[in-house]
């Protein structure tokens, strides 16, 4: 009688978890609970199509029948042949036998007479299936963003819920334009913002960034048709930092590039301690008057030191500015919306506004999941 045998091994630890896997929504339809119980104590198992005897399976695994029965204590070998599709333990080196190579074993004769008739041949195919799973979770947070500009009589604010992958990071901006409630269209769409990759803490003294960006004095990059793609990559080239010099440098690089591709004249900004003091006060006011721990931000009604535009964000100066560029309320990034409608009031609009100075400040948010509140004001 000729036996054609091929073998594929499976770690039974995975099979033993199949019942639990069913409860988690992954169905293993190949093996019954009884099969799994049969192999719960062994390291490798195989499932056979056909009805081989225990002796045949032991021979194929280079094991004695006694050794095979020892690792298959729940298997009844007295019946002469195994049930069709039975799941059995097979040995691994040192346990009475050696696991055959995964490649199909050569055909061999089990008695003196070879018979190719399918009615007399016992064909066994050992198959196995490994099941693994990973717990995947996307946590979402509700955050608040306010955006406004003021010009003569009141502050404007709008709010939005932002659900994100990784970290939900709301931001807010205010600028001097129309002092009425909701001076710009409300932002109510959801967004996804990826938190920046961790980077080394910068030294207290201003120092060159690891990935140099072109300075405003260099020839501005040519518009390749994706101006905002360039600006986003420029902003993202900066690591986490609350350096005043980094904040001014990035603003001026963006302003120089926008000037070159839009044919407008935006003068470089300078750092103002007075404006930075106002920005810090704005951030502190937001912490004291909104649920910053839950992701909410709010603008101070105070306008002083020549400030005409305000933005609020999170974490550190550079991450907040990166948000001001790429924040997407569902209508595209603020950079893209500004390029489509130059002069619109937004976080990005504040970066390229008709200003001569700027300043940013931080305020600790107790229990906040996004870190400190960051304020950046413009005068």
Secondary structure, DSSP 8 states (H G I E B T S, - for coil): -EE-EE---EEHHHHHTHHHHHHTT---TT--HHHHHHTTT-SEEEEEES---HHHHHHHTT--HHHHHHT-TT---TTSS--TT-EEEE--TTSSS----SS----EESSSS----TTT---EEEE-------------------EEEESSS-----------SS-----EEEEEB--STT-S-------------------SS----SS----TTS------S-HHHHHHHHHHTS-S---HHHHHHHHHHHHHHHHHHHT------EE-HHHHHHHHHHHHHHHHHS-GGGT-----S---TT--EEEEEESSHHHHHHHHHH-BSSSSBHHHHHHHSTT--SHHHHHTSS-SEEEEEEE--TT-SS-SEEEEEE-
